[in-house]
Amino acid sequence: MKKTNRLRNIWYGLSVKQRFFLRRLYYFPIDFFDKVLSRRHKYVPSRGMIYTGSSIGSKEYIKQGLFQLNLLKEEIDLLPNDKILDIGSGVGRTAIALTSYLNSDGSYDGFDVVEQGVNWCNKGIGKDFSNFKFKYVPLFNDLYNTSKLKATEFEFPYANNSFDKVFSISLFTHMQLDEIQHYFSEIARVVKPEGLCFSTFFLYDSDDEDDIAKREHFSFPYKREGYRLMNGNVKSGNIAIHKDVLRGMLKKANLECLSITDGFWKSKMFDGTKKEFQDIVIFKRLN
Ligand SMILES: C[S@@+](CC[C@H](N)C(=O)[O-])C[C@H]1O[C@@H](n2cnc3c(N)ncnc32)[C@H](O)[C@@H]1O
């Protein structure tokens, strides 16, 4: 087994609390210097708090958020006066960029299962922008939250037809099929008819399944019915879904799949012609 896969398995072997604690400890020295030298943007969390991907400094974090915003503009025509929902809002990576894009007619709502991330966003962005709201929802996810409440039974805390656009970035790569199916139904309820949605996934089809199962780096060796897992124990660690299964799930929720754009996660090396690491799926509510 390659070293990166071994390290990932060790990391997944830790409890949720241990993972949060170790990340903070590891980045403590550089976070300390960032603070002393005032190198951190006020809305960007310390590296030890960025549990949502690679822990990076302010400049890079803001750049990533702007990149996400551009994708949303290009792919679902995100407008400054849109009312939008960000599912799995994390520590505010996309929200920071949106603060300088949305106008006062537009609004942002985000929710997430990690309380410290939501608190961070509410203390900074939420305090300065009255049209930005972040909610903590204590749902079980074996990578992020040990609560007992099930995502399959969670009703999004918004009225029907509340949003012009809905997006989720790197959320459905960390949820189970029945949870995703339920979230699709909730999206179909809260987005306006014809409202465009943007989500990222790891997707495969019968041609590339063998490769993602067996390759050395970033592989999904555990086969299940219609999907594959990266780790057999931490099911939400990373999940890859068969494209046909995903299309069927969207249809079942009265959502129409408009496009699937492959990311470069399946490529053998970095592929500059692809927009994003993960696969981008654009869909809309029917009727
Ligand atoms: C990889 S992070 C991405 C965060 C953010 N979208 C970004 O791009 O920075 C995945 C996020 O999904 C959240 N999450 C996991 N399960 C969830 C659920 N059932 N409902 C809402 N958020 C969830 C996690 O807590 C985490 O913040």
The ligand as an ORCA input file, in Angstrom:
! r2SCAN-3c Opt
* xyz 0 1
  C     -14.997     18.750      2.743
  S     -15.989     19.770      3.702
  C     -16.398     21.063      2.567
  C     -16.822     22.331      3.248
  C     -17.134     23.527      2.332
  N     -18.211     23.222      1.422
  C     -15.897     23.971      1.602
  O     -15.834     23.807      0.361
  O     -14.977     24.466      2.254
  C     -17.521     18.897      3.905
  C     -18.466     19.591      4.864
  O     -19.724     18.905      4.896
  C     -20.193     18.918      6.224
  N     -21.207     17.856      6.377
  C     -21.019     16.525      6.469
  N     -22.198     15.880      6.590
  C     -23.165     16.845      6.535
  C     -24.597     16.821      6.583
  N     -25.277     15.683      6.720
  N     -25.255     17.991      6.481
  C     -24.585     19.166      6.343
  N     -23.228     19.245      6.297
  C     -22.531     18.107      6.399
  C     -18.919     18.711      7.036
  O     -19.055     19.065      8.379
  C     -17.942     19.600      6.286
  O     -17.958     20.915      6.777
*
